[in-house]
Amino acid sequence: MTVSIETIRHAHERITPSIVRTPFELSETLSSIVGSRLYLKHENQQFTASFKERGALNRLLDLSAAERARGAVAMSAGNHAQALAYHGKRLGIPITIVMPRTTPNAKVEQTRAHGAEVILHGSQFDETRAFTRDLARERALTLVHPYDDPAVIAGQGTLSLEMLEIGYGIDTLLIPIGGGGLISGVAIAAKAILPSIQVIGVQSERYPSAHHLFHGLDPRDIPDHDTVADGIAVKSPGELTMEIIRAQVDDVVLVREEDIEQAIFMLAEIEKTVVEGAGAAGVAAALRYKDRFQGQQVGTILCGGNIDMMTLSSVLQRGMVRSHRLVRLRVEVPDIPGALGQVTQLIGELDSNIVEISHQRAFGASSARAAVVEMVLQLRGEEQAEQVLDALGRRGLEAQLVR
C-alpha cells in the first residue's frame, strides 16, 4: 500500500463515524501575539485525547476476519497504546500492548482500562521492541507500528482534509514530529489539496533526529534527555516516514524546552485547553519563529492532551515565574524586633501576596546584626515587581529578585 490522497480520503470515510471531528479554530489572542492568524486543530479533544486514534483505527479496519480474531499487538507507552486499546475494544479485537518496565503506572492503568492486555518488558527501547516482534510471531498477532505503517499514516493524514477543506486559505502548517507518522500523512494530503502550502515540521532540540536527517546532519548518538515533550522524544524516525518527509515537507525546525513550556502555559491560560508537550510544539514554533510567519495564515495541531498532572503543575508554576507573577525576593533586614513585621506589612500595602517566607540569620547576611528574609510573592507581573523593589529601597532595605 502506498499513501496517497485517495487512500487518505478512503480512511476519512471509514473512520469518521467513530472519531471526534475536532474544532479547527482561529485563536484571536495568540494571533495578536505572534503576528499571524493562528488556527488550532484541537485533537486533544479526541476520546483518548490524541490524534493517534485516526491511524490506529484505520489500521484495525484493514484487518481480515482471521486477523481480528487473533488480535493485534503494539509497543507503546503513550497515546498509540490507548488509541489502539480503545478502538480494539470497540471493534471486538483483542489488543496486547507491550510497555517498558519504567512506564508510569498511570499510563499502564489507563491502557488496561480500555481492555488491553498490558505486558511490561525491558528497560531499553530496543529490548522492548525486540520482545514485541517476537511476541507477534509467537501468537500470530498483527503488529501495529505507531508511525511507520501506510494505513497509520493515511489515518493521520485525514487531519489535512478537516483543516484545509474548510476554506481558511492556510499558508503554512506547523506539525510536530516524533516518529513522523503525523507529518507524513498531513503533508501528503495537504500538498495534494493545496500545492502552494508550506508544511514545516517541529522537533524538540533535545530529540532532533528527523531535523538532523532532513538537513544532512548526523543524527547518531543523541543522548537521553528529560523533556516535557515526551510524545515526540523519538531517537529515530521511521524509514517510510523519513522518505515522505524528505519528499513532501518544506522544512524542519527546532524549539527549545522553554518554548514548549511557554506554549503549554499560554494554551492553558488563553485557550483554556490542556495539551501535552508534543501537542504544544507547533504553537511553540509559532512563538519562536514569529518573524518568519508574519501576516500568514498558519495552522497547527494540538496533537495530544495526555500530560502528567505533576508535570502540568510544574509547567504552570514555571510559567508564572517567567511572567513575574511568582517572584522570589531576598531582603536583608536589621536583626531587631519588629523589622520582619515592617517588611511584611509593606509587602501587603503594595497588594502583594506572600506565598512562602523564610528567615535566616546564619547564612548570607552581611553583618551579625542582620538577617536575610526570602519570600515568594504572588504579583500581577514585572511592573509590580519593580514597584516592590523600589518601595523596599526607599525604606533603606537591600532587596533583589532571585532568579
C-alpha positions in Angstrom: 0.0 0.0 0.0 1.2 3.5 -0.9 -0.1 6.6 0.9 -1.9 9.0 -1.4 -4.7 11.5 -1.3 -7.1 8.7 -2.4 -6.1 6.4 0.5 -6.4 9.3 2.9 -9.9 10.1 1.7 -10.9 6.5 2.0 -9.5 6.4 5.5 -11.5 9.5 6.4 -14.7 8.0 5.1 -14.4 4.9 7.3 -13.1 6.4 10.5 -15.4 9.5 10.6 -18.3 7.7 12.3 -16.0 6.6 15.1 -13.8 9.6 15.9 -14.5 13.2 17.0 -14.3 15.8 14.3 -12.4 18.2 16.4 -12.6 22.0 16.1 -10.2 23.9 13.8 -10.5 27.5 15.0 -8.7 30.8 15.0 -7.1 31.9 18.2 -7.6 35.7 18.2 -5.4 36.3 21.2 -2.5 34.1 20.2 -2.7 35.5 16.6 -2.2 39.0 18.0 0.8 37.8 20.0 2.6 36.0 17.1 1.6 38.4 14.3 0.0 35.7 12.1 -3.5 34.3 12.0 -3.0 31.1 14.0 -5.6 28.3 13.7 -5.6 25.4 16.2 -6.8 21.9 15.5 -7.9 20.5 18.9 -7.0 16.9 18.6 -6.7 16.9 22.4 -10.5 16.6 22.3 -10.5 13.0 20.9 -11.8 10.5 23.4 -8.3 9.3 24.3 -7.1 12.9 24.0 -4.8 12.3 21.0 -4.7 12.2 17.1 -3.4 8.7 17.4 -6.9 7.3 17.2 -7.1 8.1 13.5 -4.2 6.0 12.4 -4.8 3.2 14.9 -8.5 2.8 13.9 -7.7 2.9 10.2 -5.1 0.1 10.6 -7.5 -2.0 12.6 -10.2 -1.7 10.0 -7.7 -3.2 7.5 -7.5 -6.5 9.4 -9.1 -9.6 7.9 -11.7 -11.6 10.0 -9.0 -14.1 10.9 -6.5 -11.3 11.9 -9.3 -9.7 14.0 -9.9 -12.9 15.8 -6.2 -13.4 16.7 -5.7 -9.8 17.7 -3.1 -7.1 17.4 0.0 -6.0 19.3 2.0 -2.8 19.6 4.9 -1.5 21.6 3.9 1.9 23.1 3.9 3.6 26.5 1.8 6.5 25.3 -1.0 7.7 23.1 -0.8 4.9 20.5 -1.4 2.3 23.2 -4.5 4.0 24.4 -5.8 4.6 20.9 -5.3 1.0 19.8 -6.8 -0.4 23.1 -9.9 1.9 22.9 -10.8 1.1 19.3 -9.8 -2.5 19.6 -12.3 -2.9 22.4 -15.0 -1.1 20.3 -14.4 -3.5 17.4 -14.0 -6.6 19.5 -10.4 -7.1 18.5 -8.0 -8.4 21.3 -5.2 -5.9 21.9 -1.9 -6.6 23.5 0.4 -3.6 24.5 4.0 -4.1 25.4 5.4 -1.3 27.6 8.8 -0.8 29.1 9.1 -1.6 32.8 9.8 2.0 33.6 6.4 3.2 32.2 4.5 5.2 34.8 1.7 3.2 36.5 -1.0 5.8 35.4 -0.3 5.0 31.7 -0.4 1.3 32.4 -3.7 1.5 34.1 -5.2 3.9 31.5 -4.4 1.4 28.8 -5.7 -1.6 30.8 -8.9 0.4 31.4 -9.6 0.2 27.7 -9.5 -3.6 27.8 -6.0 -4.2 26.5 -3.6 -6.9 27.9 -0.5 -4.9 29.1 2.9 -6.7 29.3 5.7 -4.9 31.0 9.1 -5.9 29.5 12.5 -4.4 29.1 14.1 -1.2 30.3 15.6 -0.1 27.0 13.7 0.7 23.8 15.4 -1.9 21.6 14.8 -4.7 24.2 11.1 -3.8 24.4 10.8 -3.6 20.6 12.5 -7.0 20.0 10.2 -8.6 22.6 7.1 -7.2 20.9 8.2 -8.5 17.5 8.9 -12.0 18.9 5.5 -11.9 20.7 3.7 -11.0 17.5 5.3 -14.1 15.7 4.7 -16.5 18.6 1.0 -15.5 19.0 0.4 -14.8 15.2 -0.7 -11.2 16.2 -0.8 -8.3 13.8 1.9 -5.8 14.8 0.6 -2.3 14.5 3.5 0.2 14.3 2.9 3.6 15.9 4.1 5.5 12.8 5.9 3.5 10.1 2.8 1.9 8.6 1.0 3.1 5.5 -2.5 2.6 7.0 -1.5 4.5 10.1 0.0 7.3 8.1 -3.2 7.5 5.9 -5.3 7.8 9.1 -3.2 10.6 10.4 -3.5 12.4 7.0 -7.2 12.8 7.5 -6.4 15.8 9.6 -5.5 17.7 6.5 -8.9 17.1 5.0 -10.6 18.6 8.0 -8.2 21.6 8.2 -7.9 22.6 4.6 -11.3 21.8 3.1 -12.9 24.4 5.4 -11.6 27.2 3.2 -9.4 29.2 5.6 -6.7 29.6 2.9 -3.9 28.3 5.1 -0.4 29.3 4.0 1.7 27.2 6.4 1.1 24.1 8.6 3.4 23.6 11.7 3.3 19.9 12.5 5.1 18.2 15.4 7.5 15.3 14.5 8.3 12.3 16.7 8.4 9.2 14.5 6.9 11.1 11.6 3.6 9.4 11.0 1.5 12.6 11.6 3.5 14.9 9.4 3.8 12.3 6.7 0.0 11.8 6.3 -0.7 15.5 6.8 1.9 16.6 4.2 0.7 14.1 1.5 -2.9 15.3 1.8 -2.0 19.0 2.2 0.2 19.1 -0.9 -2.5 17.3 -2.9 -5.2 19.7 -1.8 -3.2 22.9 -1.9 0.2 22.6 -3.7 1.3 26.0 -2.7 1.1 25.3 1.1 4.2 25.1 3.2 4.4 22.1 5.6 7.0 22.7 8.3 7.9 20.0 10.9 8.7 20.9 14.5 11.0 18.9 16.8 12.4 19.4 20.3 16.0 20.5 20.4 16.5 17.6 22.8 15.4 15.0 20.2 16.3 16.4 16.8 16.6 13.1 14.8 14.3 14.0 11.9 15.6 17.6 11.8 19.2 16.3 11.5 18.4 13.8 8.8 16.4 16.4 6.8 19.2 18.9 7.0 22.0 16.4 6.3 23.4 16.3 9.8 24.4 13.3 11.8 21.5 12.1 14.0 23.5 9.4 15.8 24.3 9.4 19.5 21.5 11.7 20.6 21.7 11.4 24.4 18.7 10.6 26.5 17.2 13.8 27.9 14.3 14.5 30.1 11.7 16.6 28.2 8.2 17.8 28.7 7.6 16.8 25.1 7.9 13.0 25.7 5.4 12.3 22.9 8.0 13.4 20.3 11.1 12.2 22.1 12.0 9.7 19.4 15.6 9.0 18.6 15.0 7.6 15.1 12.0 8.4 12.8 10.6 5.7 10.6 12.1 4.6 7.3 8.9 5.2 5.4 8.1 8.4 7.2 11.5 9.9 6.6 11.2 9.1 2.9 7.9 11.0 2.8 9.3 13.9 4.9 12.2 14.4 2.5 9.8 14.4 -0.4 6.8 16.4 0.9 8.0 18.6 3.8 9.4 22.1 3.2 11.5 22.5 6.4 12.0 21.1 9.9 12.7 23.5 12.8 13.7 23.1 16.4 12.1 24.5 19.5 13.6 24.8 23.0 12.3 23.2 26.1 11.3 26.7 27.5 9.4 27.4 24.2 7.3 24.2 24.7 6.7 25.0 28.3 5.6 28.5 27.4 3.2 27.2 24.8 1.6 24.8 27.2 1.2 27.7 29.7 -0.3 30.1 27.1 -2.7 27.5 25.8 -4.0 26.8 29.3 -4.3 30.4 30.2 -5.6 31.9 26.9 -7.4 29.0 25.2 -8.4 27.2 28.4 -7.2 23.9 26.9 -4.7 21.4 28.3 -2.1 20.0 26.0 0.9 17.8 26.5 4.4 18.9 25.4 4.2 17.3 21.9 0.8 18.9 21.4 2.2 22.4 22.1 5.2 22.1 19.8 3.5 23.8 16.8 2.5 26.8 18.9 6.0 26.9 20.4 7.3 27.2 16.8 4.8 30.0 16.0 6.1 31.9 19.1 9.8 31.3 18.5 9.8 32.0 14.7 7.1 34.6 14.7 9.0 36.9 12.3 9.1 34.1 9.7 5.3 33.8 9.6 4.3 37.4 9.9 0.9 38.1 8.2 0.4 34.4 7.2 -2.5 32.1 7.8 -0.9 29.4 10.0 -2.4 26.1 11.2 -1.1 23.7 13.8 -2.4 20.6 15.5 -2.7 20.3 19.3 -2.0 16.7 18.8 -2.4 15.4 22.4 -3.6 16.4 25.8 -2.2 13.5 28.0 0.1 15.4 30.2 1.0 14.1 33.7 -0.6 16.3 36.4 2.6 16.9 38.3 4.3 17.9 35.1 1.5 20.3 34.2 1.6 21.8 37.7 5.3 22.4 37.4 5.0 23.9 33.9 2.2 26.3 35.1 4.3 27.4 38.1 7.3 28.0 35.9 5.2 30.0 33.6 4.1 32.1 36.5 7.7 32.7 37.3 8.6 33.7 33.7 5.8 36.2 33.7 6.8 37.6 37.1 3.5 36.6 38.7 5.6 34.5 41.1 8.9 36.0 42.2 11.4 35.1 44.8 12.6 38.1 46.8 15.6 38.4 49.1 15.8 41.2 51.6 18.4 41.9 54.2 16.8 43.4 57.4 18.2 44.6 60.7 18.1 41.7 63.2 15.9 43.6 65.7 12.4 43.1 67.0 9.7 44.3 64.5 11.9 44.5 61.4 10.4 41.5 59.8 6.9 42.7 60.6 7.6 46.1 58.9 8.7 44.3 55.7 5.7 42.0 55.5 3.4 45.0 56.3 5.0 47.0 53.4 4.6 44.0 51.1 0.9 43.8 52.0 0.4 47.5 51.4 1.7 47.0 47.9 -1.1 44.4 47.2 1.5 41.6 47.0 0.7 38.2 48.5 3.4 36.3 50.4 3.2 32.7 49.4 6.3 31.4 51.2 8.7 33.1 53.7 12.0 32.1 55.4 14.1 34.0 57.9 17.9 33.2 58.0 20.5 34.6 60.5 23.4 32.3 60.0 23.8 32.4 56.2 24.0 35.2 53.7 23.7 38.3 55.8 26.4 41.0 55.5 26.6 41.5 59.3 26.0 39.6 62.5 23.4 42.3 63.3 21.4 41.5 60.1 19.2 38.7 58.8 18.2 37.6 55.4 14.5 37.1 54.5 13.5 35.2 51.4 9.9 35.4 50.2 7.9 34.0 47.3 5.4 36.7 46.2 2.4 36.5 44.1 2.2 39.5 41.9 0.5 40.9 38.8 3.6 41.0 36.7 7.0 42.6 36.1 5.8 46.2 36.7 4.6 45.3 40.2 7.9 43.5 41.0 9.8 46.8 40.2 7.4 48.7 42.5 8.1 46.3 45.4 11.9 46.7 44.9 11.6 50.5 44.7 9.5 50.7 47.9 11.9 48.5 49.9 14.8 50.5 48.6 13.2 53.8 49.8 13.0 52.2 53.2 16.8 51.7 53.2 16.5 47.9 52.7 18.7 46.0 50.3 16.4 43.8 48.2 16.8 41.8 45.0 14.9 39.3 42.9 16.4 35.8 43.0 16.3 34.1 39.6 
